[in-house]
């Protein structure tokens, strides 16, 4: 895969996979939606009523449709139930109100400042890999350290829209090169399960079922002295974090990942955007990535063909 495919060049558009919140069919009753979210959060009517400062009787009337909520009540219950912004718009529409949270394409002028922040995060993380994803784990952008790690991946998995989880766990993706595949797979599936539980997103639920059906063999042995079993058993990781151990041409690469989100979003696209950054988990990985970035013609090297400008717009 070339860097032109995986890396968003400066000034080039982000992958557009936006789904609007405009209703195309009659919305479900708002009371039924309230009840579903309350049950999903495992709250009794009494507990939610206390948290929201309303009577249990009134909440019951709202859920059964005997009472109609005000706009303020929809927002209050959604806040107590920790409903994502996209689904809050759905609740408002079901209650007969206009959506409160706008949604724009990431290339829209309105999100220019946020887009520049993402660009800076990705470029500033080089020579280590980092990528931006949406709520469905669709790749929006990646820095120049990502493409070299995808050697051998099926071109089919690299055709936009690229799903990062599918790319990681598919037998034709990175899975054969992940030394601790069983451990990494379990980590990703659990993370996705929690995400489905929080958002009730049908697309994520379908993705979780697909990924769970992929084969999950035990991690094979390695001749590398920093083998999967040796590295994951060290006190540096035990009970702290799950590393990603990736076999590369020059040996084993070990990463720890972090997730960055915008802290106070009031816009749907921004609320659903995350930057996944991978840090070297040992000195050997850090040195290997620095060396690769500095090699003539390597992505990120000075004067490399097609290397995007690091300077934010």
BELUR-V192862 format. One line per field, one symbol per residue. ss: DSSP state (@ for helix, = for strand, . for the rest). psi: psi as a letter, one per 30 degrees, with the letter a starting at -180 (. if undefined). A space follows every 10 residues. Layout:
ss->???
psi->???
This chain:
ss->..@@@@.... .......... .........@ @@@@@@@@@@ ....@@@@@@ @@...@@@@@ @@@@...... @@@@@@@@@@ ....@@@@@@ @@@@...... ........@@ @@@@@@@@@@ @@@@@....= ===....=== ==....@@@@ ....@@@@.. ..=@@@@@@. ....@@@=.. @@@@@@@@@@ @@@@@@@@@. .@@@@@@@@@ @@........ .......@@@ @@........ ...=====.. ========== =......@@@ @..======= ..@@@@@@@@ @@@@...... .......... ...
psi->klffefkjlk flklkjgkkl gkkflkllke eeeeeeeeee ghkleeeeee efhlleeeee eeefgfkkkl eeeeeeeeef fhkleefeee eeeffglkkf jlklkffkee geeeeeeeee eeeffkglkk lklafggkke lllffeeffg kfkkfefgkk kkkeeeeefk fgbfeffjeh eeeeeeeeee eeeeeeeefh keeeeeeeee effkkilkkl lkfkfileee efflfffjge ljljjkkleg akkkkkllkk lkehkgkeee fgkkjjkkkk fleeeeeeee eeffkkflkf kkgkkgklkf kl.
